[in-house]
């Protein structure tokens, strides 16, 4: 057991109260995926290895930063009292000392979680005072984000995880899949994933090769829900004819293979969720687009139309089929926001082209929550816009990123230059306007964590505003 007050250390404390019992709160922390859900998205942290949960003796290895040169963190759980507390310490890593004690207490308002962190920075006595202030500000942002995620995840699971389900997920290694799997696991659900390599023993993996029409049918478990996310990355570069064929083929072949396999199983899943995109609607200016709006006529629209049709075998077999028309998912871990942040170290372009084109965005947290909601809401069927309720213009998106990050606004990028550089991709991705409506999600009781763009960015980037509230 570690000392309760390590010498020469700083003490950081944080308290939050959640609408569950202390036993439920402790149980959430003990489930697989809890650590991944609590890692701050604005920091590049990868779970390299873990053994056990939060019981004494369990270990975890993290990599802080990019690639093989990232700093390793080796942690060990040294004490645990079920439903009351657990404590983890750094064995090796970037801190001179790190000891984190989590204490759970029932109160009349709900379960209180008190975090007590004793830490010491390398060469702490020699560091200027502002370094210590920065460290404390970083801890404030970290634990504010942890409390927000935990609060909303608990409420989501109260609605959508009333019983454990068995999920089959494709595209689990993508940006969206890597966020989704920990959410499902912390809800007490069992997850099987489709992989294109040899499955690891005991890892709930099933082989498939959609390009060649191969799926290990005999190894498919009985599942309650299928979440199909796999597809060739569309990229942000000029589209060659070969790239366009790969984008279309990967989506149609994979969806057809999986939907047909599910339709033929003796015990069919209750629901088949298949990814699509709001690109289905094409460039529609200021028109507010519901799920009944017709498709556009460009390449991306045709890809989405055929992609959705490929799920027909599941629908025809009587499986509730949901077509997830995904908006622009915002996360610094990948996708549009990561690229935007990487390109804006010296400032943020004020707009792309006119800047009037609408962006149907959604935070990564809301996107994965909406997927779980769709999987467990019998009233949802057919196409569903997975977008925030307040779409914004390209001009507003970039101005808000600049405001939240504190980076200056630069001159606009002319549409002509973008088309010269990126060709058709610029016209259909960067300059196209899509103003998607979230009415179908809202009508079925979905609750957005981040209805406003600024609130989403502040949460995702660890930049809380003193008077900011996102409710």
N, C-alpha and C positions, 0 to 999 in steps of 0.2 A: 504494500500500500504506500503510495507516495506521500510525502509530507504535506500537510494541509496548507502551510505557508512557506513555500520555498524562499530561501534567503535571497536578498538583492533582486527580487523580481518585481515586475509591474503586475497589478491586478486589474483586470477588466471584468465588469459584471453587466449582465443584461437579463431583464425579466420580461416575459410575455405570458399572457393568459389565453388559453384556447378552449373552445366550446365542447370539450370532451372530458372524460375522467383521466386521472393520472395513469391508470392502468392502460387505457386506450392510447394515450400519448406515448407511453413507454413502448407499447407493442409496435407502434408505427416505426419508432427508431430501430427496433430490433429486426425489421423486415429487410430482405434484400432490396437494394435500390435506394434506401434512405440516404446514404451518404451522397450518391450521385444527385439526388434531388436537391440537396442542400449546398452543393458546391456553387460558388458564385459564377454566373455565366461570363462576366467580364474578365475573369482570370482564366488563363489557360492551364487547367488542371486535369490530369488524366489518371484514372484509377488503373494502375498497372497490375496489381495483385492484391487479393484479399483472402483471408481465411477466417471463417467464423463470422459472427455478427457483432454484438456489443458485449458479449460475455468476457470475463477476465481471461486473458491469454489470446484473444483474437488479435490479428494483425492486419495492417493495410500498408501498401506501398503506393505512393502517389508520385507523379512527375509534374513539377511546377514549371511551366514554360513550354517552349516549342521543341519537338523532336528529341533526339538522343542527348542533346546538350542541356535539356531541362534539369532543374535541380530535383534530386530525389528527396522524398519525405518518407521516413519509416516510422509508423505509429503502432502503438500497442495498447490494448485495453487492459488496465491493471486492476480494476475493481468494478463490480456490478452488484447491485441489490435490486432484484426484479421489482418493477413498478415504483421504484423510489429513486434510484440514481445509477449512473455509471461514470467512469472516469477513463480518459485516454491520455497518453503522453507521447511526445516525440522521443524516439530512440536515436534517430539520426536524421538530420535535415538542416534547413536554413536558420532555424532559431538556436540561440544558445540554450533556451529552455522553453518548453511548451507543455502545459498541463491544463487540461480542460475537464472540468467537473460539471455534469448535467444533473440537476436535482428536480424531481417531479413531486408536486404537492397538490392535493385537492383543495380547492377554495370554493366559497359560495358562487363565484363567478365562472368557475371551470377549473381546468388543470393549469397550474402555474409551472412554467419551466424557467428555472434560474440557471444561467450559464455563468460559471466562475472560471476565468482564464488567467492563470499565472504565466507570464511570458517574460523572456529576457532576450533582447536583441544582441547579436555579436558586437563586442566592443561597446556595449551600451553606455558605460560611464564616460566614454570619450566622444560620443556622438553629440552633435548640436541639438538643442531642444526641439527644433522644428521637426526633426526625424521622428522623435517620440510622438509628437502631435500628429504627424502623418500616419504613424502606425495605429494610433487610437482612432483616427478618422476612418481608416480602413476597416478596423474592427466594428465600428458603429455601422458602416454601410453593410458589412458582411452579415451581421446579426439582424439588422433590419430586414434584409432580403430573406434570410432564413426564416424569420418569423412570418413574413408575408407568404412565402411559399407553403410553409407548414399549415398556416391558418386556412388558406384556400384549398390545399390538397385534402385536408380533413373534411371540410364542407363538401367537396366534390365526392369523396369516397362515401360520405354519409348518404348521398343521393344515389350514387351510381355503383357502389361496391357493397351492396347489401348481402351478396353471397359471392363466394369465390367462383370465378369462371376460368375456363381453359381457352387461351387465345393462341392462334397461329398467325405469325407476323412475317411478312416478306419485307425486304428493304430495311432490315433492322440495323444495318451498319451505316445507314445514311444519317444526315443531320437530324431529321425528324425522328427516325427510328431510335437513335441513341437517346433522345429525350423521352420518347414514349415508353420504352421498356421499363425504366425505373418507376415511372408513374403507375404502370400496371402492377408491378411487383409490390409496391407499397400499399396497394389496395387489397393485397392478399390473393391476387390472381396468379395463375400458373401460365407461363409463356413458353411456347415452342417457336423456334425461328427456322426459316428456310435459308440454307446456305449453299453457295456454289462450290465449296471445297468439301473435303472429307469431313463429315461430322465428328466432333469431339465426343468421346465416350462420356455419358452421363450429363451432357450439356443441353439436353432438349433441343437438338439440332436435327433437321431433316434435309437431305440433299435434294437439290433441284438444279436443272440447267434449262431455263426457259428458252434460250436461243436454239437449243436442239430438241425441245419438247420432252425433256426428261424430268420426271418427278418420282421420288421413291414412295410409290403408293402404299406399299406394304408397311412402311414405317410411319405413315400418317396416324397420329393419335386421334381419338374422338375429341372434338373441340366444340366449344359453344359459339365462338366467334372467330372470323378470319379478318385480318387487317392487311390489305395488300397495298404496299407503298413502293414496291420496286419499279425501277425504270431508269433508262439511260439518262445521265445528267445532261440537261439541255445546254449548259455552258453559257458563258458570256464572251463569245468570240464569233467570228464570221461563220455562218453555216455552210458547209460544203454539202453537196448532194449525198455523199456518204454519211455525213453526220445526221442529216435529216432522216435518211432511211433507218439509221440505228435508233434514233429517238422514237420513231413510229413503230418499228418492229419490236423493240424491247417492251413497249407498253402493250401492244396488241397481243403479241405471242405469250407474254407472261400472264396477262389477265385471262386470256382464253384457256391456257393450260390449267391455271389454278381454279377458275370458275367451273370448268368442266369436271375436274377432279372432285371438287366439293359436291357437285350435282350428282355424282355417281356413288358417293359414299353411302353406306347402309344407314348410318346415323348422321344425318346432315346437320351442319351448324345452324344455329338459329338466325345468324346474321352474317352477311358478307359485305365488308366495307372495302371499296375500291377507290384508290386515289384518282383524282382528275385535277382540273385546275380552272380558275376563273378565266383563263385564256380561251376557254370554250366560247365566250361571248364576243371575242375579237375587240376591235377598236370601236367603242360606242360613245365616245364623247362624254356628255354630262348625263346621259340616260341612266336612271336608277334601274339596276338589273336584278330581277328576281330569278328564281330557278325555272320559271316558265318562259323566260326570254329566249328567243331563238339563237342558234349558234352564229358565229361570225363566218367569214369566208376566207380567212387567211390560213397559213400553214398550221399555226398552233391550234386554231379552232378545229381544223380537220383532225389533228392528232387527238384532241380531247374527245371529239365526237366518236371516232373509231375506238378509242380507249374505253369509253363508257359502254359502247355497244358490245365490246368483248366480254363484259360481265353478264351478258344476257343469259348464259347457261345457268348461272346460279338463280337468277330471278325466275326463269322458266321452271326450275325444279322446286319452286315454292319457298326458296330461301329469301328472307327479307334482305333486300339489296340496297345499300346506301352508296351513292356516288359522291365522294368527297371533293367538291370543287374548291380546292385549296387556294387561298389568297397568298400574298407575299408574306411568308413567315419571317418575323424579325427575331434574330438572336445573334449576338456577337460570336457565337460558336461556328457560324457558317452562313452560307447564302448571301442574300442581298445586303444585309446590314454589315456583315463581316467585311465584304468587299468594299462597301462604302467607307467604313472606318479605316481600312488599310490605305485607301486612296486619298484620304482627307487629312493626313497628318499635318499638312501645312494650311489646311482650310477646306471648306466645303463649297463645292460649286453651287451657285444660287439656284440654278434650275438646269434641266435637260430640255433643250428645245424651248418651246413656249413656256413650259412649266405648268401649264393648265391641265395636263393629262391626269386623270384620277388614278390613284394607287389603292387597290383593295388589300390593305395590310391586315395582319393579325399577329399578336405576340406569340412566341413559341409556346409559352405556358398555356395560353388560351387555345392554341391549335391542338395540342395533345389532349387538353381537357375536353374540347369539343368532340374529338374522336372517341374518347371513352363515353361521353354523353350519347353520341350517336349509336355506339355499340349496345347500350343498355336502355335506350328509349324506344319502345315498340312503335311509337307514333311516327318516328322518322323513317322514311323510305324514299327511294329515288334520289335525285340530285339535291344536294344541300350545300349552300355557300358557306364555306368555313372562313369567314372574314369578320373583322371588327365592325361594330355598328356605326362607326364614324370614318368612312373613307376620306382620304385627303388628297390634295393635288400634289404633284411632284414638287412644286415650289414650296408648299407647306411642309412636306416631308423633310426636304433638305434644310429648310430654315430651322425646323425643330431639332434636327440632329445637331446643327451648329450651336443652337442655344444650349442644349443639354450638355454637349461636350466642351463648350467654351471655345470652339474653334471659329475663326472668322469666315464670313461668307465671301466667296470669290466671284469672279465673273461667270456668266452662264456658259454652258457648252452648246454651241449652235447645233440645230438638228442636222444641217448639211454635213458638218464635220463628223457627227456620230454615224451618219449613213455611209460616209466615205470609209470610216474606220471599220464599221461592223456590218454594213450591208443590211440584209433583210432582218437580221436579229435586232438591229437598232429600231427599226420601224415597228416590230411586233412586241418587243420587250421593253425597251427604254422609252419609247415615244408613244406607245399605245395607251389608250385611256379605258379603264374599267372601273365602274362605280357600282360595286356589288352590294346588295342588301343582305342584312343578317336576320331578316324577319322570321324566317323558318326556324332558325336556331332559338331565337328569343321566344317564339310562340310555344315551343316545347319545354320551356323552363330553364334553358341554359343561362348561366350567370357569368358574365364576363369579368375577369379580374382586372383587365386593362381596356376599358372602353375608349380611353383617350390616348392619342399617340404620345404625348409628352409623358404621361404616367407610365406607359409601357417602356419607353426609352430610359426613364429614370430608374425603373426597377431593374431592367436588363443590364444597365451600364453602371449600377451602383452610384448614381448621382442624385440622391434625394434632395428635394428642395425644402427649405425650412418651413414654408407654408403650403407645401404641395399635398394634395389629397386626391386619390384616384378611386372614387367609389361610384 
